Amino acid sequence: MALEGVNNYCHSEYDWSVAEDNPDIMSVTMGEETDSAFQVVFRSYTGAYVYFYVDKETGTTRMVEHVPAMNIENEAGTISLLDYVDKGK
């Protein structure tokens, strides 16, 4: 559910049209897992990453943006993952 919710969020919030000709330049993948959270990683065509830390109990998701080329990392807010998961499943 973590991957599905973050994928749905990323497709609703980010412009994927730049990846139509080359879909490999943008992605949403599972990252590391801890006892309390899943990490899901969005990679943008710009080379920036957004790390989503999904609380396993609540679905509250903390977002951290990272731009490796500029060595910048910023807190980017939170979302409720449950707002982006298909409730019909």
JODAVEN-V38637 format. One record per residue. N is the residue number from 1. RES is the residue in one small letter. D_FIRST is the distance of its C-alpha to the first C-alpha in Angstrom with 2 decimals. Layout:
n:N res:RES d_first:D_FIRST
n:N res:RES d_first:D_FIRST
//
This chain:
n:1 res:m d_first:0.00
n:2 res:a d_first:3.80
n:3 res:l d_first:5.50
n:4 res:e d_first:5.04
n:5 res:g d_first:5.96
n:6 res:v d_first:8.48
n:7 res:n d_first:9.71
n:8 res:n d_first:10.44
n:9 res:y d_first:12.08
n:10 res:c d_first:14.07
n:11 res:h d_first:15.27
n:12 res:s d_first:16.46
n:13 res:e d_first:18.10
n:14 res:y d_first:19.61
n:15 res:d d_first:22.27
n:16 res:w d_first:21.27
n:17 res:s d_first:24.69
n:18 res:v d_first:26.17
n:19 res:a d_first:23.97
n:20 res:e d_first:25.14
n:21 res:d d_first:27.95
n:22 res:n d_first:26.18
n:23 res:p d_first:22.38
n:24 res:d d_first:22.36
n:25 res:i d_first:23.35
n:26 res:m d_first:19.90
n:27 res:s d_first:16.54
n:28 res:v d_first:12.99
n:29 res:t d_first:12.35
n:30 res:m d_first:10.89
n:31 res:g d_first:13.60
n:32 res:e d_first:14.80
n:33 res:e d_first:13.39
n:34 res:t d_first:15.55
n:35 res:d d_first:15.98
n:36 res:s d_first:14.59
n:37 res:a d_first:12.19
n:38 res:f d_first:10.00
n:39 res:q d_first:11.79
n:40 res:v d_first:10.75
n:41 res:v d_first:14.00
n:42 res:f d_first:15.31
n:43 res:r d_first:18.79
n:44 res:s d_first:21.19
n:45 res:y d_first:24.25
n:46 res:t d_first:26.35
n:47 res:g d_first:25.36
n:48 res:a d_first:23.53
n:49 res:y d_first:20.16
n:50 res:v d_first:17.71
n:51 res:y d_first:15.84
n:52 res:f d_first:12.84
n:53 res:y d_first:12.79
n:54 res:v d_first:9.88
n:55 res:d d_first:11.56
n:56 res:k d_first:9.95
n:57 res:e d_first:12.13
n:58 res:t d_first:12.26
n:59 res:g d_first:9.40
n:60 res:t d_first:12.48
n:61 res:t d_first:12.22
n:62 res:r d_first:15.51
n:63 res:m d_first:16.52
n:64 res:v d_first:19.39
n:65 res:e d_first:21.29
n:66 res:h d_first:23.37
n:67 res:v d_first:26.22
n:68 res:p d_first:27.63
n:69 res:a d_first:30.78
n:70 res:m d_first:31.83
n:71 res:n d_first:30.45
n:72 res:i d_first:28.84
n:73 res:e d_first:25.82
n:74 res:n d_first:24.96
n:75 res:e d_first:22.62
n:76 res:a d_first:21.07
n:77 res:g d_first:19.81
n:78 res:t d_first:16.74
n:79 res:i d_first:14.27
n:80 res:s d_first:12.28
n:81 res:l d_first:8.63
n:82 res:l d_first:8.86
n:83 res:d d_first:11.47
n:84 res:y d_first:9.43
n:85 res:v d_first:6.75
n:86 res:d d_first:8.86
n:87 res:k d_first:10.30
n:88 res:g d_first:12.24
n:89 res:k d_first:9.91
//
